[in-house]
Amino acid sequence: MSEINEFRIQQIVDNGQVVQLSLVENVNTEPVSQKQMIIDSVSKRLDAETKEQVMPLLDAILQAQPTVKIKSYQQISINIAMPKNRYERLGRPQVGEILQIDMKKN
């Protein structure tokens, strides 16, 4: 089974013989309101009649709370060390560029 993921280069450390790349998964995250996450979670667990009674109360309670924005996805990070000649054969990718990594399960 194979899955190709994209990673953005965040940092490159070149000590002359070995190159170290720090990569993060290339996904765009969108801030999500904590209030909205609570409302969605409660909404999924209630039947229509109970939801009708509870949601106005929950909405009133949450209006008094500060809005906290959170990221909805934890990104994967990878550190890779390789010989400099291997890095050069990859085309010397730079910070900000995207690498595709084949995540095979053996």
N, C-alpha and C positions, 0 to 999 in steps of 0.2 A: 504494500500500500504506500502510495507516494503523495505528498502534499507540498506544493511549492509556496513558500512564504516570502514576502518582501521585507527587508530590513534596511533601515537608514543608518548610514555611518555617522556616528556621533563624535568619535575621537580616533585619531591615528597616532600611535607612538612608534617611531622608527629609531632603533638603536644601532643601525648600521648593518646588522646581520639578520635580525628578527624584526618583523613588523607586527604590532598588536593592533587589532581593530576592535572598537567598542561599537556594538550595533544595537538598535532598538527596533522593535516591530513597527512597520510602516502602516499604522492605522490612524485614522483621524478620529479622535474622541470628541465627544460633544458634552459640555457640562449639562448635568441634569439636576433639577431642583429636588432637594430632599423632600420637600412637601409633596411634589408630584409622585415621587417614588412611594411615599406612605399611602397616598390616596389610591394609587394603582394597586398596591399590595392588598389594601383593605377591600377594594372593589372586587378583586378576583375571588375573595373568600366568602363573599356574602351573596345571598340570593336577592332577587330583585326587590322584594318587599322590605327586607331588612335594610338593604342598601338605601332605599328611599328614606327610611327613618334615620339612619346613622350618618349618611354623608353630609347633610346640612350641619349637624353638630360637629363632625370632624373638620369640616371646612372652617367653621367659626373658631375652633380651637387652633387650627394651623395658621389662621390669619394673624394671630397674636405672636406667632413664632417668627424669628428672623429667617430669611431665605438663605439657605446654604446650598451653594452649587458644588456638586461633586463630579468627578470624572466617572464615566460609566464602564470603563474597561481598563484592566491592568495590563500594561504592555510587557511583552517578553523582551528581555535584554540578553545579549550574548557577547562574550569576549573571545576573540580568536587570536592566536599567535601562530605565525607562519614564517618560513624562511623568506628573506627579501626577494629572492629570484621568483618564488611562487607568486608573491604579491605583484611583481612586475608583469608576470604572465597573465594576471587577471586584468591588466590594463591600468594599473596604479589608480584605483578608485579613490576619490577624495571625500572629505567630510561633506555630508549633505546628499551624496549620491546614494542610489538604491542598489542593493544586491539582492538577487533572488537565491534562496537557499532551499534545496530539495530536502524535505524532512522525511526520509524513508524510515520505515519500521522494518527491521530484519526479523 
